[in-house]
């Protein structure tokens, strides 16, 4: 089953939107298989945002993600990577569709509440960066037959 990495960023944690984010993924029918509150180290932040290391905003991105705890999660389900991107919305909340997390709650590109993996390969990399195998659960909700054929 496909998995994706989702992170409620410091602004989402500080604004008390953790439950709202979790609710949206649960309501869609995805299964939470990993969850932790973590104060991000500079090393972890730099590794996570490694693809942006040559960009001028890299330093401020790392500083922001380390500024407050985040919620790191792994969600599982059919098509979860692509579906999560739709639930999250466009990077810039000003152009994000209403009804998406960023469209409803985001304030700016810098304060857009949430990170989600952009591809299956990225998800696998991010999950292994943030979680070890012992931190992930393998389970199936009783509702699964009502979600999938």
TIMIMI-550271 format. One record per atom (N, C-alpha, C): atom name; z, y, x; residue in one letter; residue number from 0. Coordinates in steps of 0.2 Angstrom, whole numbers, plus 2048, in hexadecimal, padded with zeros to 3 digits. Each point is the difference from the previous one (the first is absolute). Layout:
REM residues N
(site "CA",(Z,Y,X),"A",NUM)
...
***
This chain:
REM residues 149
(site "N",(800,7FA,804),"X",0)
(site "CA",(800,806,7FC),"X",0)
(site "C",(800,806,804),"X",0)
(site "N",(7FC,805,7FF),"X",1)
(site "CA",(800,806,803),"X",1)
(site "C",(806,804,800),"X",1)
(site "N",(801,804,806),"X",2)
(site "CA",(806,804,801),"X",2)
(site "C",(7FE,807,802),"X",2)
(site "N",(805,805,7FF),"X",3)
(site "CA",(7FF,806,803),"X",3)
(site "C",(806,803,802),"X",3)
(site "N",(800,805,804),"X",4)
(site "CA",(806,804,802),"X",4)
(site "C",(800,807,7FD),"X",4)
(site "N",(806,801,7FD),"X",5)
(site "CA",(801,806,7FC),"X",5)
(site "C",(806,804,803),"X",5)
(site "N",(800,806,801),"X",6)
(site "CA",(806,804,803),"X",6)
(site "C",(801,806,7FC),"X",6)
(site "N",(806,800,7FD),"X",7)
(site "CA",(802,807,7FD),"X",7)
(site "C",(803,804,806),"X",7)
(site "N",(7FC,805,801),"X",8)
(site "CA",(802,805,806),"X",8)
(site "C",(806,804,7FE),"X",8)
(site "N",(802,803,806),"X",9)
(site "CA",(806,804,7FF),"X",9)
(site "C",(801,805,7FA),"X",9)
(site "N",(7FA,803,7FE),"X",10)
(site "CA",(801,805,7FB),"X",10)
(site "C",(801,7FC,7F9),"X",10)
(site "N",(7FD,7FA,7FF),"X",11)
(site "CA",(801,7FC,7FA),"X",11)
(site "C",(807,7FD,800),"X",11)
(site "N",(803,7FF,806),"X",12)
(site "CA",(807,7FD,800),"X",12)
(site "C",(804,806,7FE),"X",12)
(site "N",(7FF,806,803),"X",13)
(site "CA",(805,806,7FF),"X",13)
(site "C",(7FF,802,7F9),"X",13)
(site "N",(7FB,7FF,7FD),"X",14)
(site "CA",(7FF,803,7F9),"X",14)
(site "C",(802,7FA,7FA),"X",14)
(site "N",(802,7FB,803),"X",15)
(site "CA",(802,7FB,7FB),"X",15)
(site "C",(7FB,7FC,7FC),"X",15)
(site "N",(7FA,7FF,803),"X",16)
(site "CA",(7FA,7FD,7FD),"X",16)
(site "C",(7FF,7F9,802),"X",16)
(site "N",(805,7FD,803),"X",17)
(site "CA",(7FF,7F9,802),"X",17)
(site "C",(7FF,7FB,7FA),"X",17)
(site "N",(804,801,7FB),"X",18)
(site "CA",(800,7FC,7FA),"X",18)
(site "C",(7F9,801,7FC),"X",18)
(site "N",(7FE,806,800),"X",19)
(site "CA",(7F9,801,7FD),"X",19)
(site "C",(7FA,7FD,803),"X",19)
(site "N",(801,800,807),"X",20)
(site "CA",(7FA,7FC,804),"X",20)
(site "C",(801,7F9,7FE),"X",20)
(site "N",(806,7FD,801),"X",21)
(site "CA",(800,7F9,7FF),"X",21)
(site "C",(7FE,7FE,7F9),"X",21)
(site "N",(802,804,7FB),"X",22)
(site "CA",(7FE,7FF,7F9),"X",22)
(site "C",(7F9,7FF,7FF),"X",22)
(site "N",(7FC,805,803),"X",23)
(site "CA",(7F9,800,7FF),"X",23)
(site "C",(7FD,7F9,803),"X",23)
(site "N",(802,7FE,805),"X",24)
(site "CA",(7FD,7F9,803),"X",24)
(site "C",(803,7FA,7FC),"X",24)
(site "N",(806,800,7FE),"X",25)
(site "CA",(802,7FB,7FB),"X",25)
(site "C",(7FD,800,7FA),"X",25)
(site "N",(7FF,806,7FD),"X",26)
(site "CA",(7FC,800,7F9),"X",26)
(site "C",(7F9,7FE,801),"X",26)
(site "N",(7FD,801,806),"X",27)
(site "CA",(7F9,7FD,801),"X",27)
(site "C",(800,7F9,800),"X",27)
(site "N",(806,7FD,802),"X",28)
(site "CA",(800,7F8,800),"X",28)
(site "C",(800,7FE,807),"X",28)
(site "N",(801,804,805),"X",29)
(site "CA",(801,7FE,807),"X",29)
(site "C",(807,7FD,802),"X",29)
(site "N",(800,7FC,805),"X",30)
(site "CA",(807,7FD,802),"X",30)
(site "C",(802,803,806),"X",30)
(site "N",(807,802,800),"X",31)
(site "CA",(803,803,806),"X",31)
(site "C",(803,7FA,804),"X",31)
(site "N",(7FD,800,806),"X",32)
(site "CA",(802,7FA,804),"X",32)
(site "C",(804,803,807),"X",32)
(site "N",(800,806,800),"X",33)
(site "CA",(804,803,806),"X",33)
(site "C",(802,807,7FF),"X",33)
(site "N",(806,802,801),"X",34)
(site "CA",(803,807,7FF),"X",34)
(site "C",(806,802,804),"X",34)
(site "N",(7FF,805,803),"X",35)
(site "CA",(806,803,804),"X",35)
(site "C",(800,807,801),"X",35)
(site "N",(806,803,800),"X",36)
(site "CA",(801,807,802),"X",36)
(site "C",(801,800,808),"X",36)
(site "N",(7FC,805,803),"X",37)
(site "CA",(800,800,807),"X",37)
(site "C",(800,807,803),"X",37)
(site "N",(804,802,805),"X",38)
(site "CA",(7FF,806,803),"X",38)
(site "C",(7FB,7FE,806),"X",38)
(site "N",(7FA,803,7FF),"X",39)
(site "CA",(7FB,7FF,805),"X",39)
(site "C",(801,802,807),"X",39)
(site "N",(7FF,7FC,805),"X",40)
(site "CA",(801,802,807),"X",40)
(site "C",(7F9,804,802),"X",40)
(site "N",(800,804,805),"X",41)
(site "CA",(7FA,803,802),"X",41)
(site "C",(7FB,7FB,803),"X",41)
(site "N",(802,7FB,803),"X",42)
(site "CA",(7FC,7FA,802),"X",42)
(site "C",(7FC,7FD,7FA),"X",42)
(site "N",(804,7FE,7FB),"X",43)
(site "CA",(7FD,7FD,7FA),"X",43)
(site "C",(7FB,805,7FD),"X",43)
(site "N",(802,806,7FF),"X",44)
(site "CA",(7FB,805,7FD),"X",44)
(site "C",(7FA,801,804),"X",44)
(site "N",(801,800,807),"X",45)
(site "CA",(7FA,801,804),"X",45)
(site "C",(7FB,7FA,7FF),"X",45)
(site "N",(803,7FA,800),"X",46)
(site "CA",(7FC,7FA,7FF),"X",46)
(site "C",(7FD,800,7F9),"X",46)
(site "N",(803,802,7FB),"X",47)
(site "CA",(7FD,800,7F9),"X",47)
(site "C",(7FA,805,800),"X",47)
(site "N",(801,806,803),"X",48)
(site "CA",(7FB,805,7FF),"X",48)
(site "C",(7FB,800,807),"X",48)
(site "N",(800,7FA,803),"X",49)
(site "CA",(7FC,800,806),"X",49)
(site "C",(7F9,802,7FF),"X",49)
(site "N",(7FD,7FF,7FB),"X",50)
(site "CA",(7F9,802,7FF),"X",50)
(site "C",(7FF,807,800),"X",50)
(site "N",(805,804,7FF),"X",51)
(site "CA",(800,807,800),"X",51)
(site "C",(802,804,806),"X",51)
(site "N",(802,7FC,805),"X",52)
(site "CA",(803,802,806),"X",52)
(site "C",(7FC,806,804),"X",52)
(site "N",(7F9,800,7FF),"X",53)
(site "CA",(7FC,805,803),"X",53)
(site "C",(800,807,7FB),"X",53)
(site "N",(802,7FF,7FA),"X",54)
(site "CA",(7FF,806,7FC),"X",54)
(site "C",(806,805,801),"X",54)
(site "N",(7FE,806,7FE),"X",55)
(site "CA",(805,805,801),"X",55)
(site "C",(807,800,7FC),"X",55)
(site "N",(7FF,7FC,7FA),"X",56)
(site "CA",(806,800,7FC),"X",56)
(site "C",(805,7FA,802),"X",56)
(site "N",(7FE,7FC,805),"X",57)
(site "CA",(804,7FA,801),"X",57)
(site "C",(807,801,802),"X",57)
(site "N",(802,805,804),"X",58)
(site "CA",(807,802,801),"X",58)
(site "C",(804,801,7FA),"X",58)
(site "N",(7FD,805,7FC),"X",59)
(site "CA",(804,802,7FA),"X",59)
(site "C",(800,7FA,7FB),"X",59)
(site "N",(7FB,7FB,800),"X",60)
(site "CA",(800,7FA,7FB),"X",60)
(site "C",(806,7FC,803),"X",60)
(site "N",(801,7FF,806),"X",61)
(site "CA",(805,7FB,803),"X",61)
(site "C",(807,804,7FF),"X",61)
(site "N",(800,806,801),"X",62)
(site "CA",(807,804,7FF),"X",62)
(site "C",(802,7FF,7F8),"X",62)
(site "N",(7FB,801,7FC),"X",63)
(site "CA",(802,800,7F9),"X",63)
(site "C",(802,7F9,7FE),"X",63)
(site "N",(7FD,7FB,802),"X",64)
(site "CA",(801,7F9,7FD),"X",64)
(site "C",(807,7FE,803),"X",64)
(site "N",(802,803,806),"X",65)
(site "CA",(807,7FF,803),"X",65)
(site "C",(805,804,7FD),"X",65)
(site "N",(7FF,805,7FC),"X",66)
(site "CA",(804,805,7FE),"X",66)
(site "C",(806,7FE,7FA),"X",66)
(site "N",(7FE,7FA,7FD),"X",67)
(site "CA",(805,7FD,7FB),"X",67)
(site "C",(7FE,7F9,7FF),"X",67)
(site "N",(804,7FC,7FD),"X",68)
(site "CA",(7FE,7F9,7FF),"X",68)
(site "C",(7FA,800,7FB),"X",68)
(site "N",(7FD,7FA,801),"X",69)
(site "CA",(7FA,7FE,7FC),"X",69)
(site "C",(802,7F9,7FD),"X",69)
(site "N",(7FC,7FF,7FA),"X",70)
(site "CA",(800,7F9,7FD),"X",70)
(site "C",(7FA,7FD,802),"X",70)
(site "N",(800,7FA,804),"X",71)
(site "CA",(7FB,7FC,802),"X",71)
(site "C",(7FF,7FA,7FB),"X",71)
(site "N",(7FA,7FF,7FE),"X",72)
(site "CA",(7FF,7FA,7FB),"X",72)
(site "C",(7FA,7FC,801),"X",72)
(site "N",(800,7FA,7FE),"X",73)
(site "CA",(7FA,7FC,800),"X",73)
(site "C",(800,7FD,7F9),"X",73)
(site "N",(7FA,802,7FD),"X",74)
(site "CA",(7FE,7FE,7FA),"X",74)
(site "C",(7FA,7FA,800),"X",74)
(site "N",(800,7FC,7FB),"X",75)
(site "CA",(7FC,7FA,800),"X",75)
(site "C",(7FC,800,7F9),"X",75)
(site "N",(7FA,7FE,800),"X",76)
(site "CA",(7FC,7FF,7FA),"X",76)
(site "C",(7F9,800,802),"X",76)
(site "N",(7FC,7FE,7FB),"X",77)
(site "CA",(7F9,800,800),"X",77)
(site "C",(7FD,807,801),"X",77)
(site "N",(7FC,801,805),"X",78)
(site "CA",(7FE,807,800),"X",78)
(site "C",(805,805,802),"X",78)
(site "N",(806,7FF,802),"X",79)
(site "CA",(805,805,801),"X",79)
(site "C",(7FE,805,804),"X",79)
(site "N",(7FC,7FF,806),"X",80)
(site "CA",(7FF,806,804),"X",80)
(site "C",(7FC,805,7FD),"X",80)
(site "N",(7FA,7FE,7FD),"X",81)
(site "CA",(7FC,805,7FC),"X",81)
(site "C",(804,803,7FA),"X",81)
(site "N",(803,7FC,7FC),"X",82)
(site "CA",(804,803,7FA),"X",82)
(site "C",(805,805,802),"X",82)
(site "N",(804,7FE,806),"X",83)
(site "CA",(805,805,802),"X",83)
(site "C",(7FD,806,802),"X",83)
(site "N",(7FA,801,803),"X",84)
(site "CA",(7FD,806,802),"X",84)
(site "C",(7FF,804,7F9),"X",84)
(site "N",(7FE,7FD,7FB),"X",85)
(site "CA",(7FF,803,7FA),"X",85)
(site "C",(806,803,7FD),"X",85)
(site "N",(805,7FC,800),"X",86)
(site "CA",(807,802,7FD),"X",86)
(site "C",(803,806,804),"X",86)
(site "N",(7FF,800,807),"X",87)
(site "CA",(802,805,804),"X",87)
(site "C",(7FC,807,7FF),"X",87)
(site "N",(7FA,7FF,800),"X",88)
(site "CA",(7FC,806,7FF),"X",88)
(site "C",(7FD,803,807),"X",88)
(site "N",(7FC,805,7FF),"X",89)
(site "CA",(7FD,804,806),"X",89)
(site "C",(806,802,805),"X",89)
(site "N",(7FE,801,806),"X",90)
(site "CA",(805,802,805),"X",90)
(site "C",(803,807,7FE),"X",90)
(site "N",(7FB,805,7FE),"X",91)
(site "CA",(802,806,7FE),"X",91)
(site "C",(802,800,7F9),"X",91)
(site "N",(806,802,7FF),"X",92)
(site "CA",(803,800,7F9),"X",92)
(site "C",(7FC,805,7FB),"X",92)
(site "N",(7FD,805,803),"X",93)
(site "CA",(7FD,805,7FC),"X",93)
(site "C",(7F9,7FD,7FD),"X",93)
(site "N",(7FE,7FB,804),"X",94)
(site "CA",(7FA,7FD,7FD),"X",94)
(site "C",(801,7F9,7FD),"X",94)
(site "N",(806,7FE,800),"X",95)
(site "CA",(802,7F9,7FE),"X",95)
(site "C",(800,800,7F8),"X",95)
(site "N",(7FD,7FB,7FD),"X",96)
(site "CA",(800,7FF,7F9),"X",96)
(site "C",(807,800,7FD),"X",96)
(site "N",(800,804,7FA),"X",97)
(site "CA",(807,7FF,7FD),"X",97)
(site "C",(801,7F9,7FD),"X",97)
(site "N",(806,7FE,801),"X",98)
(site "CA",(801,7F9,7FE),"X",98)
(site "C",(801,7FB,806),"X",98)
(site "N",(7FE,803,806),"X",99)
(site "CA",(801,7FD,806),"X",99)
(site "C",(807,802,803),"X",99)
(site "N",(803,7FD,805),"X",100)
(site "CA",(806,802,803),"X",100)
(site "C",(7FF,807,803),"X",100)
(site "N",(7FB,801,804),"X",101)
(site "CA",(7FF,806,803),"X",101)
(site "C",(7FE,806,7FB),"X",101)
(site "N",(7FC,7FE,7FC),"X",102)
(site "CA",(7FE,805,7FB),"X",102)
(site "C",(806,802,7FB),"X",102)
(site "N",(805,7FC,7FF),"X",103)
(site "CA",(805,802,7FC),"X",103)
(site "C",(806,803,804),"X",103)
(site "N",(801,7FE,806),"X",104)
(site "CA",(806,802,804),"X",104)
(site "C",(7FF,803,806),"X",104)
(site "N",(7FA,800,803),"X",105)
(site "CA",(7FF,802,807),"X",105)
(site "C",(7FF,808,800),"X",105)
(site "N",(802,803,805),"X",106)
(site "CA",(800,807,801),"X",106)
(site "C",(7FB,803,805),"X",106)
(site "N",(7FE,7FC,805),"X",107)
(site "CA",(7FB,802,805),"X",107)
(site "C",(7FE,7FA,804),"X",107)
(site "N",(7FB,801,804),"X",108)
(site "CA",(7FE,7FA,804),"X",108)
(site "C",(806,7FE,805),"X",108)
(site "N",(804,805,802),"X",109)
(site "CA",(805,7FE,805),"X",109)
(site "C",(806,7FD,7FC),"X",109)
(site "N",(801,801,7F9),"X",110)
(site "CA",(805,7FE,7FC),"X",110)
(site "C",(7FD,7FC,7FA),"X",110)
(site "N",(7FD,7FA,802),"X",111)
(site "CA",(7FD,7FD,7FB),"X",111)
(site "C",(803,7F9,7FD),"X",111)
(site "N",(806,7FF,802),"X",112)
(site "CA",(805,7FB,7FE),"X",112)
(site "C",(7FF,7F9,802),"X",112)
(site "N",(7FA,7FE,801),"X",113)
(site "CA",(7FF,7F9,801),"X",113)
(site "C",(7FB,7FE,805),"X",113)
(site "N",(800,7FA,803),"X",114)
(site "CA",(7FB,7FE,804),"X",114)
(site "C",(7FE,7F9,7FE),"X",114)
(site "N",(7FA,7FE,800),"X",115)
(site "CA",(7FE,7FA,7FE),"X",115)
(site "C",(7FA,7FD,804),"X",115)
(site "N",(800,7FA,802),"X",116)
(site "CA",(7FB,7FD,805),"X",116)
(site "C",(7F9,802,7FC),"X",116)
(site "N",(7FB,801,805),"X",117)
(site "CA",(7F9,802,7FD),"X",117)
(site "C",(7FB,7FA,800),"X",117)
(site "N",(803,7FA,803),"X",118)
(site "CA",(7FB,7FA,801),"X",118)
(site "C",(805,7FA,801),"X",118)
(site "N",(7FD,7FA,7FE),"X",119)
(site "CA",(804,7FA,801),"X",119)
(site "C",(802,7FF,807),"X",119)
(site "N",(7FB,802,805),"X",120)
(site "CA",(802,7FF,807),"X",120)
(site "C",(806,805,802),"X",120)
(site "N",(7FF,806,7FE),"X",121)
(site "CA",(805,805,801),"X",121)
(site "C",(807,7FE,7FD),"X",121)
(site "N",(800,7FD,7FA),"X",122)
(site "CA",(806,7FE,7FD),"X",122)
(site "C",(803,7FA,804),"X",122)
(site "N",(7FC,7FC,803),"X",123)
(site "CA",(803,7FA,804),"X",123)
(site "C",(803,803,806),"X",123)
(site "N",(7FD,805,803),"X",124)
(site "CA",(803,803,806),"X",124)
(site "C",(806,804,7FF),"X",124)
(site "N",(800,804,7FA),"X",125)
(site "CA",(806,804,7FE),"X",125)
(site "C",(806,7FC,7FE),"X",125)
(site "N",(7FF,7FA,7FD),"X",126)
(site "CA",(805,7FC,7FD),"X",126)
(site "C",(803,7FD,806),"X",126)
(site "N",(7FC,7FD,805),"X",127)
(site "CA",(803,7FD,806),"X",127)
(site "C",(804,805,805),"X",127)
(site "N",(7FE,807,7FF),"X",128)
(site "CA",(804,805,804),"X",128)
(site "C",(806,802,7FD),"X",128)
(site "N",(801,800,7F9),"X",129)
(site "CA",(806,802,7FD),"X",129)
(site "C",(805,7FA,7FE),"X",129)
(site "N",(7FD,7FA,7FF),"X",130)
(site "CA",(804,7FA,7FE),"X",130)
(site "C",(7FF,7FA,804),"X",130)
(site "N",(805,7FC,801),"X",131)
(site "CA",(7FF,7F9,803),"X",131)
(site "C",(800,7FB,7FA),"X",131)
(site "N",(7FD,7FA,802),"X",132)
(site "CA",(7FF,7FB,7FB),"X",132)
(site "C",(807,7FF,7FC),"X",132)
(site "N",(806,800,803),"X",133)
(site "CA",(806,7FE,7FC),"X",133)
(site "C",(802,806,7FB),"X",133)
(site "N",(7FD,806,801),"X",134)
(site "CA",(801,805,7FB),"X",134)
(site "C",(7FC,800,7FA),"X",134)
(site "N",(7FB,7FB,800),"X",135)
(site "CA",(7FC,800,7FA),"X",135)
(site "C",(801,7FA,7FC),"X",135)
(site "N",(800,801,7F9),"X",136)
(site "CA",(802,7FA,7FC),"X",136)
(site "C",(7F9,7FD,7FD),"X",136)
(site "N",(801,7FA,7FE),"X",137)
(site "CA",(7FA,7FD,7FD),"X",137)
(site "C",(803,7FD,7F9),"X",137)
(site "N",(7FD,803,7FB),"X",138)
(site "CA",(802,7FE,7F9),"X",138)
(site "C",(7FB,802,7FB),"X",138)
(site "N",(800,7FD,7FA),"X",139)
(site "CA",(7FC,802,7FB),"X",139)
(site "C",(803,801,7FA),"X",139)
(site "N",(7FF,806,7FD),"X",140)
(site "CA",(804,801,7F9),"X",140)
(site "C",(7FD,7FC,7FB),"X",140)
(site "N",(804,7FF,7FB),"X",141)
(site "CA",(7FE,7FC,7FA),"X",141)
(site "C",(7FB,803,7FC),"X",141)
(site "N",(7FF,806,801),"X",142)
(site "CA",(7FA,803,7FC),"X",142)
(site "C",(7F9,7FF,803),"X",142)
(site "N",(800,7FD,806),"X",143)
(site "CA",(7FA,800,804),"X",143)
(site "C",(7FA,7FD,7FB),"X",143)
(site "N",(801,7FA,7FD),"X",144)
(site "CA",(7FB,7FE,7FB),"X",144)
(site "C",(7FD,804,7FB),"X",144)
(site "N",(804,805,7FE),"X",145)
(site "CA",(7FE,805,7FC),"X",145)
(site "C",(7FC,806,803),"X",145)
(site "N",(800,800,807),"X",146)
(site "CA",(7FC,805,803),"X",146)
(site "C",(7F9,7FE,803),"X",146)
(site "N",(800,7FA,802),"X",147)
(site "CA",(7FA,7FD,803),"X",147)
(site "C",(7FE,7FA,7FD),"X",147)
(site "N",(7F9,7FF,7FF),"X",148)
(site "CA",(7FD,7FA,7FD),"X",148)
(site "C",(801,7FA,805),"X",148)
***
